[in-house]
Amino acid sequence: MDYRIIQSPSSGALEIISRRMGMSSVSAKELLTDCDAVGLIQGKLIDMVYVADLAEKAAGITAVDVRGSCPQNMVLLALLGDTASVETAVNNIKVKMKKSRGSD
């Protein structure tokens, strides 16, 4: 799984995410307007559903699917929120995924 956090995302980065969110541009822009940071997580579909749940439970963030060229394969999530919450969510995901991999 790959992780990146964008603090104070540029308008260009937010526009790219907005276009790929698979919702109306008005709804996407509303979600993106209030975020100070964006956490990007890429991996397998099963892991993305699991980590979206972990992230939303760990911190006051919103997890959204960022669609690629094949919409049925969700491989990228954007975690939207304030910087501290996004960092908390990503760190929680890293810890929980490491634990779950160790118990397989």
C-alpha positions in Angstrom: 0.0 0.0 0.0 1.3 3.5 -0.8 0.6 6.5 1.3 1.0 10.3 0.8 -0.2 13.3 2.7 -0.6 16.7 0.9 -0.7 19.5 3.4 -2.3 22.7 2.1 -3.1 21.2 -1.2 -2.8 23.4 -4.3 -5.9 24.3 -6.3 -4.5 22.2 -9.2 -4.2 19.1 -7.0 -7.7 19.7 -5.6 -9.1 20.1 -9.2 -7.5 16.7 -10.2 -9.1 15.0 -7.2 -12.4 16.7 -7.7 -12.6 15.6 -11.3 -11.9 12.0 -10.3 -14.2 11.7 -7.4 -17.2 10.4 -9.4 -19.7 12.9 -8.0 -21.1 16.2 -9.1 -18.5 18.8 -9.3 -20.5 21.0 -6.8 -20.5 18.2 -4.2 -16.8 17.4 -4.8 -15.8 21.0 -4.5 -17.9 21.4 -1.3 -16.0 18.5 0.3 -12.6 19.8 -0.9 -13.2 23.4 0.2 -13.0 22.6 3.9 -9.9 20.3 3.9 -6.5 21.5 5.0 -4.9 18.2 4.0 -5.5 15.3 1.7 -4.2 11.8 2.5 -3.9 9.6 -0.5 -3.8 5.8 -0.1 -3.5 3.4 -3.0 -3.9 -0.4 -2.8 -6.1 -3.4 -3.4 -9.9 -3.0 -3.4 -10.4 -5.1 -0.2 -7.8 -3.0 1.6 -9.3 0.3 0.5 -12.7 -0.5 1.9 -11.1 -1.6 5.1 -8.9 1.4 5.5 -11.7 3.8 4.6 -13.6 2.4 7.6 -10.5 2.6 9.8 -9.8 6.2 8.8 -13.2 7.5 9.4 -13.4 5.9 12.8 -9.9 7.1 13.8 -10.4 10.8 13.1 -12.9 13.3 11.9 -12.1 12.9 8.2 -14.1 11.9 5.1 -12.8 9.1 2.9 -13.7 9.2 -0.8 -13.1 7.0 -3.7 -10.9 8.6 -6.4 -11.7 6.8 -9.6 -9.2 5.6 -12.1 -9.9 4.5 -15.7 -11.8 1.4 -14.5 -14.5 2.6 -12.0 -15.3 -0.8 -10.5 -11.7 -1.1 -9.3 -11.3 1.3 -6.4 -7.5 1.6 -5.9 -7.1 5.1 -4.5 -8.7 6.8 -1.6 -8.5 10.5 -0.6 -8.8 11.2 3.1 -10.1 14.8 3.5 -9.9 16.9 6.7 -7.6 19.0 8.8 -3.9 18.2 8.9 -3.9 16.6 12.3 -6.9 14.4 11.6 -5.5 13.2 8.2 -2.2 12.4 9.9 -3.9 10.5 12.7 -6.0 8.5 10.2 -3.0 7.6 8.0 -0.9 6.6 11.1 -3.8 4.5 12.4 -4.1 2.8 9.1 -0.4 1.9 9.0 -0.5 0.4 12.5 -3.7 -1.6 11.9 -2.6 -2.9 8.5 0.7 -4.0 9.9 -1.1 -5.9 12.7 -3.6 -7.5 10.3 -0.8 -8.6 8.0 1.0 -10.2 10.9 -2.0 -12.2 11.9 -2.6 -13.8 8.5 
